[in-house]
Amino acid sequence: MDLEVRSLQPNMKAMLLAKLREYKSDLNNLKREAKRISSPNHDQSAREELLEAGMADTYKTSSDQRERLAFSTERLNQSSDRIRESRRTIMETEELGVSILQDLNNQRETLLHSHTKLHEVDNAIDKSKKILTAMSRRISKNKWIFGGVIGALLIAIIFIIYFKLTH
């Protein structure tokens, strides 16, 4: 890369050489860091440092997770209690509904029985009305006949008295 940059035009050459030096410096820093990390003394301390940091994160994460788990468990228990209460209420409501339906059925049967009896009474009243009307006509007819007989007897009595007094 160095050779290629040197063969370019002067205005681009300066800029690319600066970048190339920057990349070489980064590469050297990374090599030194890799050597330092791969040394035996650093390896053990780095491991312990990583483990401690990981454990601290683990404890922190674990306690956060425990808190969230406890909160979630509590909410789940509350929801379960609400569901149980709802089921109990539903069962009570269902029993009440069955009881009400039975009462309504009994009342319906009573009303139907009363309706049947009412029709029977209505028919009996109609028959009684017809009988009373017929009796009223007969009474009226008998009164007219009785009045006619009385009238005829009075006329006959008057006629007899007239003949007796005139003869």
Residue, then its C-alpha position, 0 to 999 in steps of 0.5 A: m500500500d505504501l508503494e502504491v500511495r507514493s506512485l499517485q499524484p501529489n495532492m492525493k498522495a499527502m492525504l493517503l500517506a497520513k491515513l496510512r500512518e494512522y492505520k500503521s499506528d493503530l496496528n502497532n497499538l493493537k499488536r502491543e495490546a494483544k501481547r500484553i493480554s497474552s502474557p501469563n500474569h495479565d491472563q490470570s488478572a484479566r480473567e479474575e477481572l472479567l469474572e468479577a465484573g461478570m459476577a457483579d453483572t450477574y448478581k445485579t441482573s439476577s436480583d433485577q430478574r428476581e424482583r421482576l419474577a417476584f412482581s410477576t408472580e404476585r401479579l399472577n397470583q392476584s390475577s388467579d385470585r380474581i379469576r377464582e372470585s369471578r368463577r365463584t360469582i359466575m357459579e352463584t349467578e348461574e344458581l340464582g338464574v336456575s332458581i329464578l327460571q324454576d320460579l318463572n316456570n312454576q308461575r307460568e304453569t300456575l298462569l296457564h292453569s288459571h287461564t284454563k279455569l277462566h275459560e271454563v268459568d267463562n263458558a259456564i257463565d255463557k251457559s248461565k246467561k243463555i239459561l237466564t235469558a230463556m227463563s226471563r222470556r218464559i217469565s215474561k211470556n207467562k206474565w202476558i198469558f196470566g194477564g190475558v187470562i185475568g183480563a179474559l176472566l174480568i171481561a167474562i165477569i163483567f159480561i155476566i154481571y151485565f146480563k144478570l142485571t139486564h135480565 
